[in-house]
Amino acid sequence: MFQEVLSKLSLFQIDFLVAIIGFTLIRYYLPNYILSKNSNLKTGVVLAFCYALFGSVRSYVIEMKEDNEKRQGTVGYYYNV
């Protein structure tokens, strides 16, 4: 069942979901638990959503840049000779 769900999602959707889950658990809840601070589900989800959205946009821009470099024959800052 898990493989079926993964096969229906695009790479960006999977990246987005992993970023939301990872950020919520590792970046928000874990430090708050260690520091004995109160955690709010709404705050955690909103922060994770913004982080995941930024990550998805970043991945999309990097993919566009790589596609553009392949068409123009450039790699990074240098041209292929």
N, C-alpha and C positions, 0 to 999 in steps of 0.2 A: 504494500500500500504506500509506503514512504517513497519508494522509487517511482511509483506512478505519479504521485503528487509532484516530485522533483522534475519529472520529464515534462510536465505541463507548464512549468514556470520558466521564464527566461532567466538569463544570467543576472540581469539587473534586478529582477524580482527576488531571486535567491540572495543576492548581495544585500539588498534592502532588508530582508527578513533577518538575516544573520547579524547585520549591523544593529537592528533594533534590539534583538535578544541579547547580543553580546554587550552592547552599551548599557542596557538596563541592568543586567546582572553584574557585570564586572566593573563598570565605571560608576554606577550609581549605588546599587544596593550593597555590594561588598564593602566599599569604603565606609558607608554609613553604618553598616553592621559592626565593622571593626572599631569605629570611633564612637559607637553607641549613640548615634544620632537617629532621630526619627526619620523614617522613609515614607514618602507619600507616593502611592501608585500613579496618580495623575501626573505629578512632577516627573517621575521617572520615565513614564511613557512619552511625555511631551519632549523631554530632553533627548531621549533615544530616537524619536521620530525626526527631530531636526538634524541630529547627527547622521542618521541613515539617509535622509534626503540629501544632505551635503555630500555624503560618500557616493551616492548614486549619480549625482550631477558630476562629481569629479571623475568617476569611472567613465561616464559618457564622453566627457571632454577629452580624456586621455585616448579613448578609442577613436574619436574623430581625428585627433592629431596624428595618431599612428596611420590611419587610413589615408590621410592627406599626405603624409611623408612617403607612403608607398606609391601613391600616384605621381608625386613629383620627383621621386628618386632620391630623396634626402633621408638621412638618418640622424636624428638628434640635431646637433648644431652644425653637422658637416654634410657635405654633398658626397654622394658616391662617385668615385672617379673611374 
